Amino acid sequence: MSSFTPDGINYVGESPTAPNASLLPSNSVYKNTSNGFYYAKGTINAWDLYFWPPYQATPGGVSRDITPRIKVANFGDGYKQRSPDGINTIIDNWELSWDSLHFTDSNWIDSFFSTTQGLPFRWTPVGLSVIRKYVAVKWNATRISPAYESFKVSLERDFSP
């Protein structure tokens, strides 16, 4: 079953195996449920990838840093005049962490961010209902036992068209 979204992308379904690309309709995305990756065909940009981690971040492992971008003109006697610096002046960055992931899940998350190669992807921030574009600027996996790792990632909001 396929469905078109307002952004013109045709989500054609999901399966535990990779699809045969020649059978996908143009401008479509197909989700492989065994590894979480999305396969795309047609004129789909890197930012059309959607980050859907295998598990929610550890409780307390989600933090949001909100910074307004403003210009400040300093005048005499301590007077300052402030104004927004362009459009999209509210910058929100996120830190996500998982304290204990099986190494296969940690590898999946690492592979997703490596696949994006620093390019924007879609993600619905925790507690929000809107899909936004983010870039993974830094991530880290630390082995805590033979089969488990902790994983941290820093996401930066992207405003590119």
DSSP file (Angstrom, degrees, kcal/mol; ACC not computed):
  #  RESIDUE AA STRUCTURE BP1 BP2  ACC     N-H-->O    O-->H-N    N-H-->O    O-->H-N    TCO  KAPPA ALPHA  PHI   PSI    X-CA   Y-CA   Z-CA
    1    1 A M              0   0    0      0, 0.0     2,-0.3     0, 0.0     0, 0.0   0.000 360.0 360.0 360.0 129.2    0.0    0.0    0.0
    2    2 A S        -     0   0    0     11,-0.0     2,-0.4    26,-0.0    10,-0.2  -0.784 360.0-169.7-111.5 156.5    1.5    3.3   -0.9
    3    3 A S  E     -A   11   0A   0      8,-1.4     8,-2.1    -2,-0.3     2,-0.3  -0.989  14.6-139.8-145.9 135.0    0.7    6.8    0.3
    4    4 A F  E     -A   10   0A   0     -2,-0.4     6,-0.2     6,-0.2    24,-0.0  -0.720  17.7-154.0 -92.2 144.9    1.7   10.2   -0.9
    5    5 A T    >   -     0   0    0      4,-1.3     3,-2.4    -2,-0.3     4,-0.0  -0.680  35.1 -97.9-110.2 167.3    2.6   12.9    1.7
    6    6 A P  T 3  S+     0   0    0      0, 0.0    -1,-0.0     0, 0.0    -2,-0.0   0.772 122.6  61.3 -57.8 -24.6    2.4   16.6    1.2
    7    7 A D  T 3  S-     0   0    0      2,-0.1     3,-0.1     1,-0.0    -3,-0.0   0.445 117.4-112.1 -83.9   3.2    6.1   16.7    0.4
    8    8 A G  S <  S+     0   0    0     -3,-2.4     2,-0.4     1,-0.3    -1,-0.0   0.565  70.7 137.8  84.5   9.2    5.5   14.5   -2.6
    9    9 A I        -     0   0    0     19,-0.0    -4,-1.3    -4,-0.0     2,-0.8  -0.750  47.4-141.6 -91.8 135.5    7.3   11.4   -1.3
   10   10 A N  E     -Ab   4  28A   0     17,-2.1    19,-2.3    -2,-0.4     2,-0.8  -0.843   8.9-159.7 -99.1 104.6    5.6    8.1   -1.9
   11   11 A Y  E     -Ab   3  29A   0     -8,-2.1    -8,-1.4    -2,-0.8    19,-0.2  -0.767  12.2-177.4 -84.8 111.9    6.1    5.8    1.1
   12   12 A V  E     -     0   0A   0     17,-2.2     2,-0.3    -2,-0.8    18,-0.2   0.481  41.6 -85.0 -98.4  -2.6    5.4    2.4   -0.5
   13   13 A G  E     - b   0  30A   0     16,-0.6    18,-2.4   -10,-0.1     2,-0.3  -0.854  37.1 -92.4 137.9-171.1    5.7    0.1    2.5
   14   14 A E  E     + b   0  31A   0     -2,-0.3    18,-0.2    16,-0.2     4,-0.1  -0.987  30.1 166.7-148.9 156.2    8.0   -1.9    4.7
   15   15 A S  E     - b   0  32A   0     16,-2.1    18,-2.5    -2,-0.3    19,-0.5  -0.972  46.7-108.8-161.5 158.8    9.5   -5.4    4.8
   16   16 A P  S    S+     0   0    0      0, 0.0     2,-0.3     0, 0.0    16,-0.1   0.484 101.0  60.8 -76.4   0.2   12.3   -7.3    6.7
   17   17 A T  S    S-     0   0    0     14,-0.2    16,-0.2    17,-0.1    -2,-0.1  -0.883  95.4 -96.8-124.4 158.3   14.2   -7.5    3.4
   18   18 A A        -     0   0    0     -2,-0.3     2,-0.1    14,-0.1    13,-0.1  -0.477  45.3-119.1 -70.5 140.9   15.7   -4.9    1.1
   19   19 A P        -     0   0    0      0, 0.0     2,-0.8     0, 0.0    -1,-0.1  -0.385  23.5-104.1 -78.5 158.4   13.4   -4.1   -1.9
   20   20 A N    >>  -     0   0    0      1,-0.2     3,-2.1    -2,-0.1     4,-0.6  -0.759  31.6-147.6 -78.3 112.9   14.4   -4.6   -5.5
   21   21 A A  G >4 S+     0   0    0     -2,-0.8     3,-0.9     1,-0.3    -1,-0.2   0.798  93.6  61.6 -58.0 -31.1   15.1   -1.0   -6.6
   22   22 A S  G 34 S+     0   0    0      1,-0.2    -1,-0.3    -3,-0.1    -2,-0.0   0.739 102.9  52.0 -69.5 -19.2   13.9   -1.6  -10.1
   23   23 A L  G <4 S+     0   0    0     -3,-2.1    -1,-0.2     2,-0.1    -2,-0.2   0.580  87.6  99.7 -91.3 -10.4   10.4   -2.5   -8.8
   24   24 A L  S << S-     0   0    0     -3,-0.9     3,-0.1    -4,-0.6     4,-0.1  -0.534  78.6-116.2 -75.8 140.2   10.0    0.7   -6.6
   25   25 A P    >   -     0   0    0      0, 0.0     3,-0.5     0, 0.0    16,-0.1  -0.325  45.8 -81.9 -66.1 159.5    7.9    3.5   -8.1
   26   26 A S  T 3  S+     0   0    0      1,-0.2    16,-0.2    16,-0.1   -16,-0.1  -0.301 112.8  15.8 -62.8 147.2    9.7    6.7   -8.9
   27   27 A N  T 3  S+     0   0    0     14,-0.4   -17,-2.1     1,-0.2     2,-0.3   0.923  98.7 138.1  54.5  51.5   10.2    9.1   -5.9
   28   28 A S  E <   -bC  10  41A   0     13,-1.6    13,-2.0    -3,-0.5     2,-0.4  -0.875  43.7-150.8-127.4 158.9    9.5    6.4   -3.4
   29   29 A V  E     -bC  11  40A   0    -19,-2.3   -17,-2.2    -2,-0.3   -16,-0.6  -0.986   9.8-169.2-128.9 138.8   10.8    5.3    0.0
   30   30 A Y  E     -bC  13  39A   0      9,-2.4     9,-3.3    -2,-0.4     2,-0.5  -0.996  14.8-139.3-130.7 130.9   10.7    1.8    1.4
   31   31 A K  E     -bC  14  38A   0    -18,-2.4   -16,-2.1    -2,-0.4     2,-0.8  -0.798   2.4-149.1 -97.3 129.1   11.5    0.8    4.9
   32   32 A N  E >>  -b   15   0A   0      5,-3.1     4,-2.2    -2,-0.5     3,-0.6  -0.860  10.4-162.5 -90.2 110.6   13.5   -2.3    5.7
   33   33 A T  T 34 S+     0   0    0    -18,-2.5    -1,-0.1    -2,-0.8     5,-0.0   0.676  81.7  63.4 -73.2 -16.8   12.1   -3.3    9.2
   34   34 A S  T 34 S+     0   0    0    -19,-0.5    -1,-0.2     1,-0.1   -17,-0.1   0.838 124.0  13.6 -78.2 -30.4   15.1   -5.6   10.0
   35   35 A N  T <4 S-     0   0    0     -3,-0.6    -2,-0.2     2,-0.2    -1,-0.1   0.473  97.2-123.0-121.4  -4.4   17.7   -2.9   10.0
   36   36 A G     <  +     0   0    0     -4,-2.2    16,-0.2     1,-0.3    -3,-0.2   0.424  62.6 139.7  80.9  -2.2   15.5    0.3   10.1
   37   37 A F        -     0   0    0     -5,-0.3    -5,-3.1    -6,-0.1     2,-0.5  -0.441  46.3-137.9 -78.5 150.5   17.0    1.7    6.9
   38   38 A Y  E     -C   31   0A   0     -7,-0.2     2,-0.5    -2,-0.1    -7,-0.2  -0.906  10.9-150.3-105.5 133.1   15.0    3.5    4.3
   39   39 A Y  E     -C   30   0A   0     -9,-3.3    -9,-2.4    -2,-0.5     2,-0.3  -0.886  16.2-161.8-104.3 134.0   15.7    2.8    0.6
   40   40 A A  E     -C   29   0A   0     -2,-0.5     2,-0.4   -11,-0.2   -11,-0.2  -0.857  12.1-171.8-120.3 150.4   14.9    5.5   -1.8
   41   41 A K  E     +C   28   0A   0    -13,-2.0   -13,-1.6    -2,-0.3   -14,-0.4  -0.997  54.5  10.2-138.9 135.4   14.4    5.7   -5.6
   42   42 A G  S    S-     0   0    0     -2,-0.4     2,-1.5   -15,-0.2   -16,-0.1  -0.706 116.8 -14.9 103.2-152.5   14.1    8.8   -7.7
   43   43 A T  S    S+     0   0    0     -2,-0.3     2,-0.5     2,-0.0    -1,-0.1  -0.371  83.8 141.5 -90.8  56.8   14.8   12.4   -6.9
   44   44 A I        -     0   0    0     -2,-1.5    -2,-0.1   -16,-0.1    -4,-0.1  -0.880  42.0-140.3-102.1 126.6   14.8   12.0   -3.1
   45   45 A N    >   -     0   0    0     -2,-0.5     3,-2.0     1,-0.1     4,-0.2  -0.313  26.8-103.1 -81.7 165.9   17.4   14.1   -1.3
   46   46 A A  G >  S+     0   0    0      1,-0.3     3,-1.9     2,-0.2    -1,-0.1   0.850 119.6  63.8 -56.6 -34.9   19.5   13.0    1.7
   47   47 A W  G 3  S+     0   0    0      1,-0.3    -1,-0.3    74,-0.2    75,-0.2   0.574  84.0  76.9 -71.4  -4.9   17.2   15.0    4.0
   48   48 A D  G <  S+     0   0    0     -3,-2.0    -1,-0.3    73,-0.1     2,-0.2   0.545  71.5 103.6 -79.2  -5.7   14.4   12.7    3.0
   49   49 A L    <   -     0   0    0     -3,-1.9    73,-3.6    71,-0.3     2,-0.5  -0.538  65.4-146.7 -72.1 143.9   15.8   10.1    5.3
   50   50 A Y  B     -d  122   0B   0     71,-0.2     2,-0.7    -2,-0.2    73,-0.2  -0.961   5.5-136.2-118.6 127.4   13.9    9.8    8.6
   51   51 A F        +     0   0    0     71,-3.2    73,-0.4    -2,-0.5   -14,-0.1  -0.728  32.2 162.8 -84.9 115.6   15.6    8.9   11.9
   52   52 A W        -     0   0    0     -2,-0.7    -2,-0.1   -16,-0.2    71,-0.0  -0.808  27.4-148.7-132.7  89.5   13.6    6.4   13.8
   53   53 A P        -     0   0    0      0, 0.0   -17,-0.1     0, 0.0    52,-0.0  -0.179  20.0-120.4 -63.9 153.9   15.8    4.8   16.5
   54   54 A P  S    S+     0   0    0      0, 0.0     2,-0.3     0, 0.0   -18,-0.0   0.772  96.7  19.8 -65.1 -25.5   15.2    1.2   17.5
   55   55 A Y  S    S-     0   0    0     50,-0.1     3,-0.1     3,-0.0     2,-0.1  -0.976  89.2-101.8-139.7 153.0   14.6    2.3   21.1
   56   56 A Q        -     0   0    0     -2,-0.3     0, 0.0     1,-0.1     0, 0.0  -0.404  54.0 -90.5 -67.5 152.9   13.7    5.6   22.8
   57   57 A A        -     0   0    0      1,-0.1    41,-0.2    41,-0.1    -1,-0.1  -0.223  56.5 -80.9 -60.9 156.3   16.6    7.3   24.5
   58   58 A T    >   -     0   0    0     39,-1.9     3,-3.5     3,-0.2    39,-0.2  -0.271  58.3 -90.3 -56.4 139.8   17.3    6.5   28.1
   59   59 A P  T 3  S+     0   0    0      0, 0.0    -1,-0.1     0, 0.0    -3,-0.0  -0.335 121.6  18.2 -53.4 130.5   15.0    8.3   30.6
   60   60 A G  T 3  S+     0   0    0     -3,-0.1    -2,-0.1     2,-0.1    -3,-0.0   0.414 100.8 105.2  83.5  -2.2   16.9   11.5   31.4
   61   61 A G    <   +     0   0    0     -3,-3.5    36,-1.8    36,-0.1     2,-0.5   0.143  59.8  81.7 -97.7  19.6   19.0   11.0   28.3
   62   62 A V  E     +E   96   0B   0     34,-0.2     2,-0.4    -5,-0.1    34,-0.2  -0.984  52.5 169.8-125.9 121.9   17.3   13.6   26.2
   63   63 A S  E     -E   95   0B   0     32,-2.3    32,-2.5    -2,-0.5     2,-0.5  -0.992  16.6-156.4-133.6 145.6   18.2   17.3   26.5
   64   64 A R  E     -E   94   0B   0     -2,-0.4     2,-0.6    30,-0.2    30,-0.2  -0.971   1.4-162.0-122.2 128.8   17.3   20.3   24.4
   65   65 A D  E     -E   93   0B   0     28,-3.3    28,-2.7    -2,-0.5     2,-0.5  -0.951   9.0-166.1-112.5 117.1   19.3   23.4   24.2
   66   66 A I  E     +E   92   0B   0     -2,-0.6    26,-0.2    26,-0.2    24,-0.0  -0.906   9.9 175.5-108.9 125.3   17.4   26.4   22.8
   67   67 A T  E     -E   91   0B   0     24,-3.0    24,-2.6    -2,-0.5     2,-0.3  -0.976  21.9-142.9-131.8 119.2   19.3   29.5   21.7
   68   68 A P  E     -E   90   0B   0      0, 0.0     2,-0.7     0, 0.0    22,-0.2  -0.612  17.2-136.3 -77.3 140.6   17.9   32.6   20.0
   69   69 A R        +     0   0    0     20,-3.2    16,-2.3    -2,-0.3     2,-0.3  -0.870  39.5 159.7 -99.2 112.8   20.1   34.1   17.4
   70   70 A I  E     -I   84   0C   0     -2,-0.7     2,-0.4    14,-0.3    12,-0.0  -0.904  38.4-128.9-132.2 158.1   20.1   37.9   17.8
   71   71 A K  E     -I   83   0C   0     12,-3.1    12,-1.9    -2,-0.3     2,-0.5  -0.882  23.9-158.6-102.4 140.3   22.2   40.9   16.9
   72   72 A V  E     -I   82   0C   0     -2,-0.4     2,-0.6    10,-0.2    10,-0.2  -0.982   7.3-163.8-124.2 125.9   23.2   43.2   19.7
   73   73 A A  E     -I   81   0C   0      8,-2.8     8,-2.5    -2,-0.5     2,-0.5  -0.946  15.8-148.7-106.6 119.2   24.2   46.8   19.2
   74   74 A N  E     +I   80   0C   0     -2,-0.6     6,-0.2     6,-0.2     2,-0.2  -0.759  18.8 179.7 -91.8 129.1   25.9   48.3   22.2
   75   75 A F    >   -     0   0    0      4,-3.2     3,-0.7    -2,-0.5     4,-0.1  -0.623  37.7 -69.3-115.6 177.9   25.5   52.0   22.9
   76   76 A G  G >  S+     0   0    0      1,-0.2     3,-1.6    -2,-0.2    -1,-0.2  -0.150 110.7  30.3 -65.4 163.6   26.8   54.2   25.7
   77   77 A D  G 3  S-     0   0    0      1,-0.3    -1,-0.2     0, 0.0     0, 0.0   0.715 131.2 -65.9  59.7  26.1   25.7   54.0   29.3
   78   78 A G  G <  S+     0   0    0     -3,-0.7    -1,-0.3     1,-0.3     2,-0.2   0.476  90.9 147.6  81.5   1.6   25.0   50.2   29.1
   79   79 A Y    <   -     0   0    0     -3,-1.6    -4,-3.2    -4,-0.1     2,-0.4  -0.537  23.8-174.5 -73.5 135.5   22.1   50.6   26.6
   80   80 A K  E     -I   74   0C   0     -2,-0.2     2,-0.5    -6,-0.2    -6,-0.2  -0.982  15.7-153.3-129.8 141.8   21.8   47.7   24.1
   81   81 A Q  E     -I   73   0C   0     -8,-2.5    -8,-2.8    -2,-0.4     2,-0.4  -0.971  16.6-165.4-115.0 129.0   19.5   47.3   21.2
   82   82 A R  E     +I   72   0C   0     -2,-0.5   -10,-0.2   -10,-0.2    -2,-0.0  -0.879  12.5 167.7-116.9 145.3   18.6   43.7   20.2
   83   83 A S  E     -I   71   0C   0    -12,-1.9   -12,-3.1    -2,-0.4    -2,-0.0  -0.989  43.0 -89.6-149.9 151.4   17.0   42.4   17.0
   84   84 A P  E     -I   70   0C   0      0, 0.0     2,-1.1     0, 0.0   -14,-0.3  -0.309  36.2-129.1 -59.5 142.6   16.5   38.9   15.5
   85   85 A D        -     0   0    0    -16,-2.3     2,-0.1     4,-0.1   -16,-0.1  -0.720  65.0 -55.2 -96.7  84.1   19.4   37.9   13.2
   86   86 A G  S    S-     0   0    0     -2,-1.1     3,-0.2     3,-0.0     2,-0.2  -0.370  89.8 -40.0  84.3-163.1   17.6   36.8   10.1
   87   87 A I  S    S+     0   0    0      1,-0.2    -2,-0.0    -2,-0.1     0, 0.0  -0.520 119.4  37.7 -93.9 169.6   14.8   34.3    9.8
   88   88 A N        +     0   0    0     -2,-0.2    -1,-0.2     1,-0.1    71,-0.1   0.965  69.4 162.5  53.9  57.4   14.7   31.0   11.8
   89   89 A T        +     0   0    0     -3,-0.2   -20,-3.2     1,-0.1     2,-0.8   0.584  46.0  82.7 -88.5 -10.6   16.2   32.7   14.8
   90   90 A I  E     -E   68   0B   0    -22,-0.2     2,-0.5   -24,-0.0    -1,-0.1  -0.848  64.5-167.1 -97.7 110.5   15.3   30.0   17.4
   91   91 A I  E     -E   67   0B   0    -24,-2.6   -24,-3.0    -2,-0.8     2,-0.5  -0.835   3.6-169.8 -99.6 126.4   18.0   27.3   17.2
   92   92 A D  E     -E   66   0B   0     -2,-0.5    65,-0.8   -26,-0.2     2,-0.3  -0.972   3.4-176.1-121.4 125.1   17.3   24.1   19.0
   93   93 A N  E     -EF  65 156B   0    -28,-2.7   -28,-3.3    -2,-0.5     2,-0.4  -0.884  10.2-152.4-114.6 147.6   19.9   21.4   19.5
   94   94 A W  E     -EF  64 155B   0     61,-2.4    61,-3.2    -2,-0.3     2,-0.5  -0.922  10.8-158.9-124.6 145.5   19.4   18.0   21.0
   95   95 A E  E     -EF  63 154B   0    -32,-2.5   -32,-2.3    -2,-0.4     2,-0.4  -0.994  17.2-174.0-118.0 121.5   21.6   15.6   22.9
   96   96 A L  E     -EF  62 153B   0     57,-2.5    57,-2.4    -2,-0.5     2,-0.4  -0.930   3.8-179.9-115.5 140.9   20.3   12.0   22.9
   97   97 A S  E     - F   0 152B   0    -36,-1.8   -39,-1.9    -2,-0.4     2,-0.5  -1.000  18.8-162.1-143.4 145.6   21.8    9.2   24.9
   98   98 A W  E     - F   0 151B   0     53,-2.8    53,-2.5    -2,-0.4     3,-0.3  -0.995   7.5-160.8-122.3 123.0   21.2    5.5   25.4
   99   99 A D  E    S+     0   0B   0     -2,-0.5     2,-0.3     1,-0.3    -1,-0.1   0.834  80.5  16.8 -75.7 -32.5   22.8    4.0   28.5
  100  100 A S  E     +     0   0B   0     50,-0.1     2,-0.4    51,-0.1    -1,-0.3  -0.786  69.9 160.7-149.8  98.6   22.7    0.3   27.4
  101  101 A L  E     - F   0 149B   0     48,-3.2    48,-2.8    -2,-0.3     2,-0.1  -0.931  45.2-109.7-115.6 141.0   22.1   -0.8   23.8
  102  102 A H  E >>  - F   0 148B   0     -2,-0.4     4,-2.2    46,-0.2     3,-1.0  -0.441  39.0-113.0 -60.2 144.3   22.8   -4.2   22.4
  103  103 A F  H 3> S+     0   0    0     44,-2.5     4,-2.5     1,-0.3     5,-0.1   0.770 116.1  59.4 -59.8 -25.1   25.7   -3.6   20.0
  104  104 A T  H 3> S+     0   0    0     43,-0.3     4,-1.7     2,-0.2    -1,-0.3   0.898 109.1  43.7 -68.9 -37.1   23.5   -4.5   17.0
  105  105 A D  H <> S+     0   0    0     -3,-1.0     4,-2.2     2,-0.2    -2,-0.2   0.892 113.9  50.2 -71.6 -39.8   21.2   -1.6   17.9
  106  106 A S  H  X S+     0   0    0     -4,-2.2     4,-2.6     1,-0.2    -2,-0.2   0.905 110.6  50.3 -62.6 -41.2   24.1    0.7   18.6
  107  107 A N  H  X S+     0   0    0     -4,-2.5     4,-2.8    -5,-0.2    -1,-0.2   0.866 107.3  54.8 -64.8 -35.9   25.6   -0.2   15.2
  108  108 A W  H  X S+     0   0    0     -4,-1.7     4,-2.2     2,-0.2    -2,-0.2   0.944 110.7  44.3 -62.1 -47.0   22.3    0.5   13.5
  109  109 A I  H  X S+     0   0    0     -4,-2.2     4,-2.1     2,-0.2     5,-0.2   0.925 114.6  49.4 -63.9 -44.4   22.2    4.0   15.0
  110  110 A D  H  X S+     0   0    0     -4,-2.6     4,-2.4     1,-0.2    -1,-0.2   0.913 110.6  50.8 -60.2 -43.0   25.9    4.6   14.1
  111  111 A S  H  X S+     0   0    0     -4,-2.8     4,-2.4     2,-0.2    -1,-0.2   0.881 107.3  54.0 -63.3 -38.5   25.3    3.3   10.6
  112  112 A F  H  X S+     0   0    0     -4,-2.2     4,-1.8     2,-0.2    -2,-0.2   0.957 112.4  42.4 -60.4 -50.2   22.3    5.7   10.1
  113  113 A F  H  X>S+     0   0    0     -4,-2.1     4,-0.9     1,-0.2     5,-0.7   0.871 114.3  51.3 -67.7 -35.6   24.4    8.7   11.1
  114  114 A S  H  <5S+     0   0    0     -4,-2.4     3,-0.4    -5,-0.2    -1,-0.2   0.882 107.9  53.9 -65.7 -36.8   27.4    7.5    9.0
  115  115 A T  H  <5S+     0   0    0     -4,-2.4    -2,-0.2     1,-0.2    -1,-0.2   0.866 103.6  54.7 -65.3 -37.1   25.1    7.1    6.0
  116  116 A T  H ><5S-     0   0    0     -4,-1.8     3,-2.0    -5,-0.2    -1,-0.2   0.748  92.1-154.3 -70.3 -21.1   23.8   10.7    6.3
  117  117 A Q  T 3<5 -     0   0    0     -4,-0.9    -3,-0.1    -3,-0.4    -2,-0.1   0.841  69.4 -49.3  52.1  40.7   27.5   11.9    6.1
  118  118 A G  T 3 <S+     0   0    0     -5,-0.7    -1,-0.3     1,-0.3    -4,-0.1   0.571 109.6 128.7  78.8   8.1   26.7   15.1    8.0
  119  119 A L    <   -     0   0    0     -3,-2.0    17,-0.4    -6,-0.2    -1,-0.3  -0.608  66.6 -87.1 -93.9 158.7   23.7   15.9    5.7
  120  120 A P        +     0   0    0      0, 0.0   -71,-0.3     0, 0.0     2,-0.3  -0.246  45.0 178.7 -66.0 150.3   20.3   16.8    7.1
  121  121 A F  E     - G   0 134B   0     13,-2.4    13,-2.7   -73,-0.1     2,-0.3  -0.910  31.1 -98.8-140.5 167.3   17.7   14.1    7.9
  122  122 A R  E     +dG  50 133B   0    -73,-3.6   -71,-3.2    -2,-0.3     2,-0.3  -0.678  42.5 163.1 -93.1 145.0   14.2   14.2    9.3
  123  123 A W  E     - G   0 132B   0      9,-2.3     9,-2.4    -2,-0.3   -71,-0.1  -0.962  35.2-134.5-157.5 142.0   13.3   13.6   12.9
  124  124 A T        -     0   0    0    -73,-0.4     7,-0.2    -2,-0.3     3,-0.1  -0.890  36.3-128.8 -97.5 108.8   10.4   14.2   15.2
  125  125 A P    >   -     0   0    0      0, 0.0     3,-2.2     0, 0.0     5,-0.1  -0.184  35.2 -84.8 -59.4 150.1   11.9   15.6   18.4
  126  126 A V  T 3  S+     0   0    0      1,-0.3     3,-0.1     3,-0.1   -64,-0.0  -0.307 114.2   8.8 -56.6 126.8   10.8   14.0   21.7
  127  127 A G  T 3  S+     0   0    0      1,-0.3     2,-0.3    -3,-0.1    -1,-0.3   0.395 109.2 101.1  82.6  -2.9    7.6   15.5   23.0
  128  128 A L    <   -     0   0    0     -3,-2.2    -1,-0.3     2,-0.1    -4,-0.0  -0.760  60.6-150.6-110.0 160.1    6.9   17.5   19.8
  129  129 A S        +     0   0    0     -2,-0.3     2,-0.4    -3,-0.1    -3,-0.1   0.186  67.6  91.2-114.5  16.7    4.5   16.6   17.0
  130  130 A V  S    S-     0   0    0     -5,-0.1     2,-0.4    -7,-0.0    -2,-0.1  -0.921  71.0-129.2-117.8 139.1    6.3   18.3   14.1
  131  131 A I        +     0   0    0     -2,-0.4     2,-0.3    -7,-0.2    -7,-0.2  -0.712  34.9 177.1 -83.7 130.6    8.9   16.7   11.8
  132  132 A R  E     -G  123   0B   0     -9,-2.4    -9,-2.3    -2,-0.4     2,-0.4  -0.847  30.3-107.5-129.2 166.1   12.1   18.9   11.5
  133  133 A K  E     +G  122   0B   0     25,-0.5    25,-2.8    -2,-0.3     2,-0.3  -0.815  40.3 171.7 -98.5 135.5   15.4   18.6    9.8
  134  134 A Y  E     -GH 121 157B   0    -13,-2.7   -13,-2.4    -2,-0.4     2,-0.4  -0.907  24.0-142.6-136.2 163.0   18.6   17.9   11.8
  135  135 A V  E     - H   0 156B   0     21,-2.3    21,-2.8    -2,-0.3     2,-0.8  -0.992  20.7-129.2-125.5 135.6   22.2   17.1   11.3
  136  136 A A  E     + H   0 155B   0     -2,-0.4    19,-0.2   -17,-0.4     3,-0.1  -0.772  29.6 176.2 -82.8 111.7   24.2   14.8   13.5
  137  137 A V  E     +     0   0B   0     17,-2.2     2,-0.3    -2,-0.8    -1,-0.2   0.698  64.8   1.4 -92.0 -20.5   27.3   16.8   14.3
  138  138 A K  E     + H   0 154B   0     16,-1.1    16,-3.2     2,-0.0    -1,-0.3  -0.932  61.3 177.0-165.0 139.1   28.9   14.3   16.7
  139  139 A W  E     - H   0 153B   0     -2,-0.3     2,-0.3    14,-0.2    14,-0.2  -0.985   6.0-167.1-146.2 159.1   28.2   10.8   18.1
  140  140 A N  E     - H   0 152B   0     12,-2.8    12,-2.6    -2,-0.3     2,-0.4  -0.993   7.2-163.4-150.7 132.9   30.0    8.4   20.3
  141  141 A A  E     - H   0 151B   0     -2,-0.3     2,-0.5    10,-0.2    10,-0.2  -0.978   9.6-168.9-117.8 132.9   29.6    4.7   21.2
  142  142 A T  E     - H   0 150B   0      8,-2.7     8,-2.8    -2,-0.4     2,-0.4  -0.983  21.6-129.8-124.9 122.4   31.3    3.3   24.3
  143  143 A R  E     + H   0 149B   0     -2,-0.5     6,-0.3     6,-0.2    -2,-0.0  -0.554  29.0 172.5 -70.6 124.6   31.5   -0.5   24.9
  144  144 A I        -     0   0    0      4,-2.4     5,-0.2    -2,-0.4    -1,-0.2   0.543  68.1  -3.0-110.7 -13.0   30.3   -1.2   28.5
  145  145 A S  S    S-     0   0    0      3,-1.6     3,-0.3     1,-0.0    -1,-0.3  -0.934  91.1 -80.5-161.2 175.6   30.2   -5.0   28.3
  146  146 A P  S    S+     0   0    0      0, 0.0     3,-0.0     0, 0.0    -3,-0.0   0.800 129.1  22.0 -57.6 -27.6   31.0   -7.6   25.6
  147  147 A A  S    S+     0   0    0    -45,-0.0   -44,-2.5   -44,-0.0     2,-0.3   0.455 115.1  69.2-119.5  -1.8   27.5   -7.2   24.1
  148  148 A Y  E     -F  102   0B   0     -3,-0.3    -4,-2.4   -46,-0.2    -3,-1.6  -0.911  49.5-177.9-127.8 149.6   26.3   -3.7   25.2
  149  149 A E  E     -FH 101 143B   0    -48,-2.8   -48,-3.2    -2,-0.3     2,-0.3  -0.955  23.7-131.1-135.5 153.8   27.3   -0.1   24.4
  150  150 A S  E     - H   0 142B   0     -8,-2.8    -8,-2.7    -2,-0.3     2,-0.4  -0.818  29.6-161.9 -97.2 151.4   26.2    3.3   25.5
  151  151 A F  E     -FH  98 141B   0    -53,-2.5   -53,-2.8    -2,-0.3     2,-0.4  -0.999  12.2-177.8-140.4 135.5   25.6    5.7   22.7
  152  152 A K  E     -FH  97 140B   0    -12,-2.6   -12,-2.8    -2,-0.4     2,-0.3  -0.985   2.7-177.6-132.9 143.9   25.4    9.5   22.5
  153  153 A V  E     -FH  96 139B   0    -57,-2.4   -57,-2.5    -2,-0.4     2,-0.5  -0.999  17.7-146.4-142.3 142.6   24.6   11.8   19.6
  154  154 A S  E     -FH  95 138B   0    -16,-3.2   -17,-2.2    -2,-0.3   -16,-1.1  -0.944  18.9-164.5-107.8 123.1   24.4   15.6   19.2
  155  155 A L  E     -FH  94 136B   0    -61,-3.2   -61,-2.4    -2,-0.5     2,-0.4  -0.905   2.4-161.7-111.4 135.8   21.8   16.9   16.8
  156  156 A E  E     -FH  93 135B   0    -21,-2.8   -21,-2.3    -2,-0.4   -63,-0.2  -0.956  26.7-111.7-117.8 133.3   21.7   20.4   15.3
  157  157 A R  E     - H   0 134B   0    -65,-0.8     2,-0.4    -2,-0.4   -23,-0.3  -0.355  30.1-153.4 -62.8 138.0   18.7   22.0   13.7
  158  158 A D        -     0   0    0    -25,-2.8   -25,-0.5   -37,-0.1    -1,-0.0  -0.963  17.6-177.5-118.4 131.3   19.0   22.5   10.0
  159  159 A F        +     0   0    0     -2,-0.4    -1,-0.1   -27,-0.1   -25,-0.0   0.246  36.5 133.2-109.9  10.8   17.1   25.2    8.2
  160  160 A S              0   0    0      1,-0.2    -2,-0.1   -27,-0.0   -27,-0.1  -0.274 360.0 360.0 -63.7 150.9   18.2   24.5    4.6
  161  161 A P              0   0    0      0, 0.0    -1,-0.2     0, 0.0    -2,-0.0   0.508 360.0 360.0 -66.9 360.0   15.5   24.4    2.0
